[in-house]
Amino acid sequence: MQDTRKAAITAYHERRKRQGVVRLEMQVRREDAPLLRNVASALSDPARAAEVRALARARFASPKSGNPKELLADAPLDEIDLDRSDDLGRELEL
C-alpha cells in the first residue's frame, strides 16, 4: 500500500513539474496571509492572471541586468554630452 501511495505522489509531483508549477513556502505576518492567498488565487485564475502579473512585475520586479543594450536604452542620458570632436590627434605616416 505504501509503495502505491508513494508512486502516486511522485507521479503527481512530476506532472505538476511538467506543467511549470513549483511549490513555494513562505513565512509572513498573520495579517498578510489572506492578502497573499488572494494574490496566489488571482495568479491561478486565467481571467485575472495577466493583469495581476503585470501589476506585480511593474511594482516589485527587480531591475534588469545582463543585456547592456537594454540598460543603455533605459539609462537617463539626457544631460550627458555624447558629441565627439573632429580632432583625430597627430598625423601619422605609415
N, CA, C and O atoms as a printed pandas DataFrame, in Angstrom:
     atom_number atom_name residue_name chain_id  residue_number  x_coord  y_coord  z_coord
0              1         N          MET        A               1    0.819   -1.185    0.000
1              2        CA          MET        A               1    0.000    0.000    0.000
2              3         C          MET        A               1    0.870    1.259    0.000
3              4         O          MET        A               1    0.568    2.219   -0.709
4              5         N          GLN        A               2    1.925    1.259    0.776
5              6        CA          GLN        A               2    2.801    2.430    0.856
6              7         C          GLN        A               2    3.471    2.710   -0.484
7              8         O          GLN        A               2    3.608    3.869   -0.874
8              9         N          ASP        A               3    3.892    1.657   -1.199
9             10        CA          ASP        A               3    4.558    1.850   -2.481
10            11         C          ASP        A               3    3.608    2.473   -3.498
11            12         O          ASP        A               3    4.021    3.318   -4.291
12            13         N          THR        A               4    2.358    2.070   -3.483
13            14        CA          THR        A               4    1.360    2.624   -4.392
14            15         C          THR        A               4    1.127    4.099   -4.094
15            16         O          THR        A               4    1.039    4.914   -5.012
16            17         N          ARG        A               5    1.029    4.440   -2.828
17            18        CA          ARG        A               5    0.815    5.829   -2.419
18            19         C          ARG        A               5    2.023    6.682   -2.795
19            20         O          ARG        A               5    1.868    7.794   -3.300
20            21         N          LYS        A               6    3.217    6.167   -2.550
21            22        CA          LYS        A               6    4.441    6.890   -2.875
22            23         C          LYS        A               6    4.560    7.109   -4.388
23            24         O          LYS        A               6    4.960    8.185   -4.832
24            25         N          ALA        A               7    4.216    6.094   -5.170
25            26        CA          ALA        A               7    4.259    6.211   -6.628
26            27         C          ALA        A               7    3.254    7.242   -7.125
27            28         O          ALA        A               7    3.545    7.997   -8.053
28            29         N          ALA        A               8    2.084    7.277   -6.518
29            30        CA          ALA        A               8    1.062    8.250   -6.916
30            31         C          ALA        A               8    1.509    9.671   -6.616
31            32         O          ALA        A               8    1.307   10.574   -7.428
32            33         N          ILE        A               9    2.112    9.869   -5.462
33            34        CA          ILE        A               9    2.600   11.194   -5.086
34            35         C          ILE        A               9    3.731   11.627   -6.013
35            36         O          ILE        A               9    3.780   12.779   -6.445
36            37         N          THR        A              10    4.634   10.707   -6.316
37            38        CA          THR        A              10    5.737   11.011   -7.230
38            39         C          THR        A              10    5.203   11.361   -8.613
39            40         O          THR        A              10    5.682   12.308   -9.236
40            41         N          ALA        A              11    4.228   10.619   -9.095
41            42        CA          ALA        A              11    3.633   10.903  -10.406
42            43         C          ALA        A              11    2.957   12.274  -10.408
43            44         O          ALA        A              11    3.056   13.016  -11.385
44            45         N          TYR        A              12    2.272   12.608   -9.317
45            46        CA          TYR        A              12    1.620   13.913   -9.190
46            47         C          TYR        A              12    2.645   15.039   -9.241
47            48         O          TYR        A              12    2.457   16.027   -9.951
48            49         N          HIS        A              13    3.738   14.885   -8.478
49            50        CA          HIS        A              13    4.778   15.912   -8.465
50            51         C          HIS        A              13    5.422   16.079   -9.844
51            52         O          HIS        A              13    5.686   17.202  -10.272
52            53         N          GLU        A              14    5.668   14.993  -10.523
53            54        CA          GLU        A              14    6.247   15.060  -11.864
54            55         C          GLU        A              14    5.299   15.749  -12.845
55            56         O          GLU        A              14    5.728   16.543  -13.682
56            57         N          ARG        A              15    4.013   15.439  -12.735
57            58        CA          ARG        A              15    3.019   16.053  -13.614
58            59         C          ARG        A              15    2.951   17.557  -13.378
59            60         O          ARG        A              15    2.889   18.331  -14.333
60            61         N          ARG        A              16    2.961   17.970  -12.135
61            62        CA          ARG        A              16    2.928   19.404  -11.809
62            63         C          ARG        A              16    4.207   20.096  -12.287
63            64         O          ARG        A              16    4.165   21.243  -12.733
64            65         N          LYS        A              17    5.328   19.405  -12.193
65            66        CA          LYS        A              17    6.599   19.957  -12.657
66            67         C          LYS        A              17    6.563   20.198  -14.164
67            68         O          LYS        A              17    7.027   21.234  -14.641
68            69         N          ARG        A              18    6.008   19.239  -14.913
69            70        CA          ARG        A              18    5.879   19.399  -16.368
70            71         C          ARG        A              18    4.952   20.552  -16.711
71            72         O          ARG        A              18    5.116   21.189  -17.751
72            73         N          GLN        A              19    3.982   20.828  -15.849
73            74        CA          GLN        A              19    3.047   21.932  -16.067
74            75         C          GLN        A              19    3.660   23.281  -15.706
75            76         O          GLN        A              19    3.045   24.322  -15.938
76            77         N          GLY        A              20    4.869   23.270  -15.140
77            78        CA          GLY        A              20    5.540   24.507  -14.768
78            79         C          GLY        A              20    5.169   25.029  -13.392
79            80         O          GLY        A              20    5.407   26.197  -13.084
80            81         N          VAL        A              21    4.595   24.185  -12.575
81            82        CA          VAL        A              21    4.168   24.581  -11.237
82            83         C          VAL        A              21    5.253   24.201  -10.238
83            84         O          VAL        A              21    5.774   23.086  -10.259
84            85         N          VAL        A              22    5.585   25.144   -9.364
85            86        CA          VAL        A              22    6.553   24.868   -8.298
86            87         C          VAL        A              22    5.891   25.153   -6.954
87            88         O          VAL        A              22    4.979   25.973   -6.850
88            89         N          ARG        A              23    6.364   24.470   -5.951
89            90        CA          ARG        A              23    5.846   24.669   -4.600
90            91         C          ARG        A              23    6.639   25.795   -3.956
91            92         O          ARG        A              23    7.863   25.856   -4.068
92            93         N          LEU        A              24    5.931   26.671   -3.290
93            94        CA          LEU        A              24    6.558   27.819   -2.654
94            95         C          LEU        A              24    6.066   27.911   -1.221
95            96         O          LEU        A              24    4.863   27.910   -0.962
96            97         N          GLU        A              25    7.000   27.991   -0.304
97            98        CA          GLU        A              25    6.639   28.108    1.103
98            99         C          GLU        A              25    7.157   29.435    1.611
99           100         O          GLU        A              25    8.308   29.798    1.373
100          101         N          MET        A              26    6.296   30.158    2.316
101          102        CA          MET        A              26    6.663   31.483    2.809
102          103         C          MET        A              26    6.280   31.613    4.272
103          104         O          MET        A              26    5.385   30.925    4.764
104          105         N          GLN        A              27    6.970   32.502    4.946
105          106        CA          GLN        A              27    6.583   32.853    6.306
106          107         C          GLN        A              27    6.279   34.346    6.303
107          108         O          GLN        A              27    7.149   35.172    6.024
108          109         N          VAL        A              28    5.025   34.678    6.620
109          110        CA          VAL        A              28    4.585   36.068    6.598
110          111         C          VAL        A              28    3.812   36.363    7.873
111          112         O          VAL        A              28    3.460   35.456    8.627
112          113         N          ARG        A              29    3.560   37.614    8.097
113          114        CA          ARG        A              29    2.759   38.004    9.252
114          115         C          ARG        A              29    1.327   37.505    9.081
115          116         O          ARG        A              29    0.833   37.369    7.962
116          117         N          ARG        A              30    0.690   37.245   10.172
117          118        CA          ARG        A              30   -0.660   36.692   10.157
118          119         C          ARG        A              30   -1.620   37.583    9.357
119          120         O          ARG        A              30   -2.461   37.076    8.614
120          121         N          GLU        A              31   -1.499   38.892    9.505
121          122        CA          GLU        A              31   -2.426   39.790    8.811
122          123         C          GLU        A              31   -2.176   39.849    7.295
123          124         O          GLU        A              31   -3.051   40.270    6.538
124          125         N          ASP        A              32   -0.968   39.420    6.850
125          126        CA          ASP        A              32   -0.658   39.421    5.419
126          127         C          ASP        A              32   -1.036   38.117    4.721
127          128         O          ASP        A              32   -1.096   38.070    3.492
128          129         N          ALA        A              33   -1.288   37.072    5.482
129          130        CA          ALA        A              33   -1.580   35.762    4.900
130          131         C          ALA        A              33   -2.808   35.779    3.977
131          132         O          ALA        A              33   -2.731   35.224    2.881
132          133         N          PRO        A              34   -3.926   36.384    4.366
133          134        CA          PRO        A              34   -5.077   36.403    3.453
134          135         C          PRO        A              34   -4.780   37.165    2.154
135          136         O          PRO        A              34   -5.238   36.775    1.080
136          137         N          LEU        A              35   -4.024   38.235    2.263
137          138        CA          LEU        A              35   -3.661   39.006    1.069
138          139         C          LEU        A              35   -2.855   38.155    0.101
139          140         O          LEU        A              35   -3.135   38.144   -1.098
140          141         N          LEU        A              36   -1.859   37.445    0.609
141          142        CA          LEU        A              36   -1.021   36.617   -0.254
142          143         C          LEU        A              36   -1.798   35.424   -0.809
143          144         O          LEU        A              36   -1.538   34.986   -1.930
144          145         N          ARG        A              37   -2.735   34.903   -0.048
145          146        CA          ARG        A              37   -3.596   33.833   -0.574
146          147         C          ARG        A              37   -4.442   34.360   -1.734
147          148         O          ARG        A              37   -4.635   33.671   -2.735
148          149         N          ASN        A              38   -4.944   35.587   -1.586
149          150        CA          ASN        A              38   -5.740   36.185   -2.654
150          151         C          ASN        A              38   -4.898   36.439   -3.908
151          152         O          ASN        A              38   -5.372   36.241   -5.027
152          153         N          VAL        A              39   -3.662   36.872   -3.721
153          154        CA          VAL        A              39   -2.770   37.081   -4.864
154          155         C          VAL        A              39   -2.499   35.758   -5.555
155          156         O          VAL        A              39   -2.562   35.676   -6.782
156          157         N          ALA        A              40   -2.201   34.727   -4.789
157          158        CA          ALA        A              40   -1.953   33.403   -5.372
158          159         C          ALA        A              40   -3.193   32.890   -6.099
159          160         O          ALA        A              40   -3.083   32.287   -7.166
160          161         N          SER        A              41   -4.348   33.123   -5.536
161          162        CA          SER        A              41   -5.593   32.704   -6.175
162          163         C          SER        A              41   -5.804   33.461   -7.483
163          164         O          SER        A              41   -6.212   32.866   -8.481
164          165         N          ALA        A              42   -5.535   34.753   -7.491
165          166        CA          ALA        A              42   -5.691   35.548   -8.709
166          167         C          ALA        A              42   -4.692   35.120   -9.779
167          168         O          ALA        A              42   -5.017   35.131  -10.966
168          169         N          LEU        A              43   -3.487   34.746   -9.376
169          170        CA          LEU        A              43   -2.495   34.276  -10.346
170          171         C          LEU        A              43   -2.883   32.942  -10.966
171          172         O          LEU        A              43   -2.505   32.654  -12.101
172          173         N          SER        A              44   -3.628   32.134  -10.239
173          174        CA          SER        A              44   -4.033   30.836  -10.782
174          175         C          SER        A              44   -5.320   30.927  -11.595
175          176         O          SER        A              44   -5.697   29.966  -12.265
176          177         N          ASP        A              45   -5.997   32.074  -11.543
177          178        CA          ASP        A              45   -7.226   32.277  -12.311
178          179         C          ASP        A              45   -6.876   32.833  -13.689
179          180         O          ASP        A              45   -6.351   33.943  -13.773
180          181         N          PRO        A              46   -7.148   32.101  -14.771
181          182        CA          PRO        A              46   -6.771   32.559  -16.111
182          183         C          PRO        A              46   -7.365   33.917  -16.487
183          184         O          PRO        A              46   -6.767   34.651  -17.273
184          185         N          ALA        A              47   -8.527   34.259  -15.940
185          186        CA          ALA        A              47   -9.165   35.530  -16.284
186          187         C          ALA        A              47   -8.437   36.726  -15.666
187          188         O          ALA        A              47   -8.456   37.820  -16.229
188          189         N          ARG        A              48   -7.802   36.525  -14.526
189          190        CA          ARG        A              48   -7.143   37.640  -13.828
190          191         C          ARG        A              48   -5.630   37.556  -13.837
191          192         O          ARG        A              48   -4.969   38.523  -13.460
192          193         N          ALA        A              49   -5.062   36.447  -14.250
193          194        CA          ALA        A              49   -3.623   36.213  -14.099
194          195         C          ALA        A              49   -2.780   37.256  -14.813
195          196         O          ALA        A              49   -1.820   37.760  -14.230
196          197         N          ALA        A              50   -3.100   37.593  -16.044
197          198        CA          ALA        A              50   -2.280   38.530  -16.813
198          199         C          ALA        A              50   -2.235   39.904  -16.151
199          200         O          ALA        A              50   -1.176   40.525  -16.071
200          201         N          GLU        A              51   -3.381   40.372  -15.680
201          202        CA          GLU        A              51   -3.437   41.690  -15.038
202          203         C          GLU        A              51   -2.648   41.703  -13.725
203          204         O          GLU        A              51   -1.906   42.644  -13.446
204          205         N          VAL        A              52   -2.818   40.653  -12.930
205          206        CA          VAL        A              52   -2.124   40.581  -11.646
206          207         C          VAL        A              52   -0.614   40.493  -11.859
207          208         O          VAL        A              52    0.155   41.148  -11.156
208          209         N          ARG        A              53   -0.191   39.675  -12.838
209          210        CA          ARG        A              53    1.241   39.563  -13.142
210          211         C          ARG        A              53    1.824   40.906  -13.576
211          212         O          ARG        A              53    2.907   41.289  -13.133
212          213         N          ALA        A              54    1.112   41.612  -14.433
213          214        CA          ALA        A              54    1.591   42.908  -14.918
214          215         C          ALA        A              54    1.724   43.899  -13.766
215          216         O          ALA        A              54    2.718   44.619  -13.675
216          217         N          LEU        A              55    0.730   43.937  -12.892
217          218        CA          LEU        A              55    0.789   44.841  -11.739
218          219         C          LEU        A              55    1.951   44.492  -10.809
219          220         O          LEU        A              55    2.689   45.373  -10.369
220          221         N          ALA        A              56    2.107   43.205  -10.516
221          222        CA          ALA        A              56    3.173   42.780   -9.603
222          223         C          ALA        A              56    4.552   43.039  -10.202
223          224         O          ALA        A              56    5.456   43.500   -9.504
224          225         N          ARG        A              57    4.716   42.746  -11.489
225          226        CA          ARG        A              57    6.016   42.986  -12.127
226          227         C          ARG        A              57    6.339   44.469  -12.184
227          228         O          ARG        A              57    7.487   44.863  -11.975
228          229         N          ALA        A              58    5.338   45.295  -12.464
229          230        CA          ALA        A              58    5.571   46.737  -12.532
230          231         C          ALA        A              58    5.988   47.292  -11.174
231          232         O          ALA        A              58    6.792   48.222  -11.099
232          233         N          ARG        A              59    5.451   46.730  -10.120
233          234        CA          ARG        A              59    5.733   47.270   -8.783
234          235         C          ARG        A              59    6.919   46.603   -8.097
235          236         O          ARG        A              59    7.685   47.278   -7.411
236          237         N          PHE        A              60    7.089   45.288   -8.268
237          238        CA          PHE        A              60    8.045   44.566   -7.449
238          239         C          PHE        A              60    9.181   43.887   -8.206
239          240         O          PHE        A              60   10.068   43.315   -7.573
240          241         N          ALA        A              61    9.185   43.929   -9.516
241          242        CA          ALA        A              61   10.229   43.237  -10.279
242          243         C          ALA        A              61   11.582   43.871  -10.016
243          244         O          ALA        A              61   11.697   45.088   -9.874
244          245         N          SER        A              62   12.606   43.028   -9.952
245          246        CA          SER        A              62   13.960   43.539   -9.766
246          247         C          SER        A              62   14.439   44.149  -11.080
247          248         O          SER        A              62   13.982   43.745  -12.149
248          249         N          PRO        A              63   15.355   45.117  -11.012
249          250        CA          PRO        A              63   15.836   45.741  -12.241
250          251         C          PRO        A              63   16.531   44.736  -13.146
251          252         O          PRO        A              63   17.160   43.783  -12.687
252          253         N          LYS        A              64   16.399   44.976  -14.446
253          254        CA          LYS        A              64   17.019   44.081  -15.417
254          255         C          LYS        A              64   18.535   44.197  -15.322
255          256         O          LYS        A              64   19.080   45.257  -15.012
256          257         N          SER        A              65   19.184   43.108  -15.591
257          258        CA          SER        A              65   20.631   43.134  -15.661
258          259         C          SER        A              65   21.068   42.137  -16.705
259          260         O          SER        A              65   20.381   41.148  -16.959
260          261         N          GLY        A              66   22.195   42.391  -17.303
261          262        CA          GLY        A              66   22.711   41.427  -18.257
262          263         C          GLY        A              66   22.854   41.977  -19.654
263          264         O          GLY        A              66   23.952   41.937  -20.211
264          265         N          ASN        A              67   21.779   42.495  -20.252
265          266        CA          ASN        A              67   21.840   42.961  -21.618
266          267         C          ASN        A              67   22.259   44.431  -21.630
267          268         O          ASN        A              67   21.455   45.298  -21.286
268          269         N          PRO        A              68   23.509   44.731  -22.023
269          270        CA          PRO        A              68   23.995   46.114  -21.994
270          271         C          PRO        A              68   23.204   47.037  -22.904
271          272         O          PRO        A              68   23.035   48.215  -22.589
272          273         N          LYS        A              69   22.716   46.525  -24.025
273          274        CA          LYS        A              69   21.952   47.350  -24.950
274          275         C          LYS        A              69   20.672   47.877  -24.286
275          276         O          LYS        A              69   20.341   49.055  -24.417
276          277         N          GLU        A              70   19.964   47.004  -23.580
277          278        CA          GLU        A              70   18.743   47.419  -22.906
278          279         C          GLU        A              70   19.038   48.365  -21.749
279          280         O          GLU        A              70   18.285   49.310  -21.512
280          281         N          LEU        A              71   20.126   48.118  -21.029
281          282        CA          LEU        A              71   20.490   49.009  -19.930
282          283         C          LEU        A              71   20.793   50.413  -20.444
283          284         O          LEU        A              71   20.379   51.401  -19.837
284          285         N          LEU        A              72   21.518   50.504  -21.563
285          286        CA          LEU        A              72   21.814   51.818  -22.143
286          287         C          LEU        A              72   20.559   52.492  -22.674
287          288         O          LEU        A              72   20.414   53.710  -22.570
288          289         N          ALA        A              73   19.663   51.716  -23.235
289          290        CA          ALA        A              73   18.423   52.285  -23.753
290          291         C          ALA        A              73   17.574   52.855  -22.627
291          292         O          ALA        A              73   16.870   53.845  -22.832
292          293         N          ASP        A              74   17.623   52.259  -21.450
293          294        CA          ASP        A              74   16.845   52.727  -20.313
294          295         C          ASP        A              74   17.564   53.783  -19.484
295          296         O          ASP        A              74   16.960   54.389  -18.598
296          297         N          ALA        A              75   18.851   54.013  -19.760
297          298        CA          ALA        A              75   19.647   54.944  -18.951
298          299         C          ALA        A              75   19.241   56.385  -19.236
299          300         O          ALA        A              75   18.924   56.723  -20.376
300          301         N          PRO        A              76   19.248   57.236  -18.211
301          302        CA          PRO        A              76   18.932   58.661  -18.414
302          303         C          PRO        A              76   20.152   59.399  -18.971
303          304         O          PRO        A              76   21.000   59.864  -18.209
304          305         N          LEU        A              77   20.239   59.506  -20.293
305          306        CA          LEU        A              77   21.400   60.123  -20.937
306          307         C          LEU        A              77   21.112   61.539  -21.426
307          308         O          LEU        A              77   21.864   62.061  -22.249
308          309         N          ASP        A              78   20.046   62.174  -20.942
309          310        CA          ASP        A              78   19.654   63.487  -21.429
310          311         C          ASP        A              78   20.694   64.563  -21.139
311          312         O          ASP        A              78   20.909   65.446  -21.970
312          313         N          GLU        A              79   21.341   64.508  -19.981
313          314        CA          GLU        A              79   22.265   65.570  -19.579
314          315         C          GLU        A              79   23.720   65.276  -19.934
315          316         O          GLU        A              79   24.606   66.045  -19.560
316          317         N          ILE        A              80   23.982   64.197  -20.636
317          318        CA          ILE        A              80   25.354   63.821  -20.967
318          319         C          ILE        A              80   25.645   64.219  -22.407
319          320         O          ILE        A              80   24.872   63.920  -23.317
320          321         N          ASP        A              81   26.781   64.906  -22.600
321          322        CA          ASP        A              81   27.189   65.325  -23.938
322          323         C          ASP        A              81   27.919   64.165  -24.611
323          324         O          ASP        A              81   28.992   63.755  -24.168
324          325         N          LEU        A              82   27.328   63.642  -25.683
325          326        CA          LEU        A              82   27.891   62.490  -26.365
326          327         C          LEU        A              82   28.559   62.862  -27.688
327          328         O          LEU        A              82   28.934   61.975  -28.455
328          329         N          ASP        A              83   28.715   64.159  -27.968
329          330        CA          ASP        A              83   29.360   64.591  -29.211
330          331         C          ASP        A              83   30.863   64.437  -29.110
331          332         O          ASP        A              83   31.456   64.693  -28.062
332          333         N          ARG        A              84   31.483   64.011  -30.221
333          334        CA          ARG        A              84   32.938   63.862  -30.268
334          335         C          ARG        A              84   33.522   64.966  -31.130
335          336         O          ARG        A              84   32.893   65.425  -32.084
336          337         N          SER        A              85   34.714   65.382  -30.788
337          338        CA          SER        A              85   35.372   66.410  -31.593
338          339         C          SER        A              85   35.951   65.779  -32.855
339          340         O          SER        A              85   36.167   64.568  -32.918
340          341         N          ASP        A              86   36.199   66.619  -33.859
341          342        CA          ASP        A              86   36.753   66.143  -35.116
342          343         C          ASP        A              86   38.269   65.979  -35.054
343          344         O          ASP        A              86   38.869   65.492  -36.012
344          345         N          ASP        A              87   38.895   66.372  -33.959
345          346        CA          ASP        A              87   40.348   66.271  -33.823
346          347         C          ASP        A              87   40.740   64.809  -33.717
347          348         O          ASP        A              87   40.354   64.131  -32.765
348          349         N          LEU        A              88   41.492   64.321  -34.670
349          350        CA          LEU        A              88   41.923   62.919  -34.688
350          351         C          LEU        A              88   43.290   62.718  -34.066
351          352         O          LEU        A              88   43.818   61.606  -34.097
352          353         N          GLY        A              89   43.869   63.745  -33.512
353          354        CA          GLY        A              89   45.189   63.617  -32.906
354          355         C          GLY        A              89   46.283   63.971  -33.889
355          356         O          GLY        A              89   46.029   64.701  -34.847
356          357         N          ARG        A              90   47.461   63.490  -33.687
357          358        CA          ARG        A              90   48.603   63.823  -34.562
358          359         C          ARG        A              90   48.559   63.042  -35.873
359          360         O          ARG        A              90   47.924   61.992  -35.973
360          361         N          GLU        A              91   49.240   63.576  -36.861
361          362        CA          GLU        A              91   49.327   62.931  -38.170
362          363         C          GLU        A              91   50.341   61.800  -38.104
363          364         O          GLU        A              91   51.398   61.949  -37.492
364          365         N          LEU        A              92   50.030   60.680  -38.723
365          366        CA          LEU        A              92   50.955   59.548  -38.783
366          367         C          LEU        A              92   51.196   59.181  -40.228
367          368         O          LEU        A              92   50.272   59.174  -41.042
368          369         N          GLU        A              93   52.462   58.871  -40.550
369          370        CA          GLU        A              93   52.786   58.377  -41.875
370          371         C          GLU        A              93   53.168   56.926  -41.738
371          372         O          GLU        A              93   54.055   56.578  -40.959
372          373         N          LEU        A              94   52.517   56.101  -42.474
373          374        CA          LEU        A              94   52.793   54.672  -42.397
374          375         C          LEU        A              94   53.530   54.183  -43.591
375          376         O          LEU        A              94   53.840   52.995  -43.680
